[in-house]
């Protein structure tokens, strides 16, 4: 098979590329390598993954931008079987500071990819990486209970795909990703493209260059190892369900191989794989023997105190469930970061 990964030098994209390359497929990795620039990072983060993928003989790397028609025509061809669309601007804070750039990448960029698929390879399968942020601040209206280390939902266990999306603030990031989410669904309904929307919670893994604004698990681990201070916005009791990236990619492939034409899934670790920031810090400190240098600041706009994905739909429809435990996943990231400490210092 021939697989195109947009944003293939990112964490999710590079793992998707590796998965299909190891399976023996022909893989095209398409990326503009601008992630470090987006986050004001002075080191070449995605270039690390870009160079890593060069070691696979069946991966072709193509520099280009999803907003550029000429660039897309180089990689979207009639013989493409699967497009895994991981390209995007992933930072809430960045979107607030530069909503125009956020829109052109997440909303127009996704539309542009879909239009090229419609015109060139409508028989291919499209995987869209959406986000739990499409639910906006409706999540924050749910009543919570509080313990010493975390918050939890008072009346429900998790958020399912029927949860309300409208009539609430989203942040520009949540809005731009929702535009792509809706267009992916619409192109499936109107033009018959096989497409799945995966509304992702916190995905983490090796080769993730975490920043304060995005990729918090890797950001915390790396900061702890290099004795760099971190800031917690709020009280640290906020909770997320976390999913190791290899499990996410496995879900992508299950949909691509299925007979299902279109679907929308909430995906994350689910109720059995949740962490508060305080709990996560305690786990990391136990593994490294190092105490976090931590400061606290006020809550950030639209920062949900709890988000947990209801994964019962994807478990039922695709027979998927997370396989990599939180402890195993943290160990994988920790071992990778320790081997590359010189890159982070």
Phi, psi and omega in degrees: 000160179244122188241133173250127177246109173279143186066033188291350177267356176283178183296306180295315181299317182292325177288324175296317178298316180298317180303310183287327177295317179295334178282348178099007180281162172274123187239133172248124176257123185239123184201150176258000175056043182251007184302313181301321179296320181301323185257010178063032182270133186271005177241159186272093185284301182294336177297331175301311180290322178303315179290324178299317183290342177296342180283354180259123183293334182261017172249125175255126181260130182231122175283132179176171186237133181295344179275352186255115183300317180299320178295317182295324181295342177286335188241336177267104184235170186298335186265010177287130180265319183224134171245116175260108188265087178262351182298137179173166173265114191260005188257126176297313181299318178299319183296326179290323180281330182218072183296332180294312178296319178302315181296313185296326180284305189280317184273298181295320180302316179294315176304318181297318177297314180298320179296320178292324176296314181303319185275332190248314185221064184295347179273359181279168179258133182247125177250121181251127177272097177266198188209156174293346180291350176294340179279349174059208185279002172302326179299323184286351178275350181286138180293143183238157167246153185235136172240187182296328188243350185199164166261160172214156174295141183277321190247346180226167178265328188196172183261124178260180187288347180266005180295146185297138180248326188276172174059046180200150172294147180238344200072153178305324179298311179299323179291315183292323177290326178293324176301312178298321178302309182293320179295323177298317177296318183294320179293332174290315182289312188280321187249359175076017178287134175290117187213143174230138174256123177250107179275099192274142168269216184278109176258137181219165179171181176293160182060029175255122180259089187286144176236168179301327184271348185194138180079051192293328181296313178294321179301316180294314182299311181296317180299320178297317183294324183259011178059039179263134180296148174237159176243130173258125180265114189106212184249001178086358180271358179298143189239140173225151167272138188239144185226129177287141192300325181296327176292322177298312180298324177300323178293319176306312185292324177299318177294315182301325181276348184280171176269003182287133183273325182203143179194159175235128182233137161278133183219135178185196178287341181077180184301338182275353183227073183237154179215142163267164178299318180297318178295318180296317178300319180297319179297313182296316179299324177293330181275325185263339185075011180248139178271136178295141167266105191232140172236160182242146178220175183293158178302143176275155179303134173065019177279108183293135178288328176220133164220123177225128181280133167278110185258015183294328181294312181289329175297318182286314188283317183256352183068028184262148169203155179298137180251331185265119183290163177302316182297315179296318180296316178298319178299320179298313180293318181298315180296319178296315181296320179297325179287343183239029184302325182298336180285333186261345186288000000 
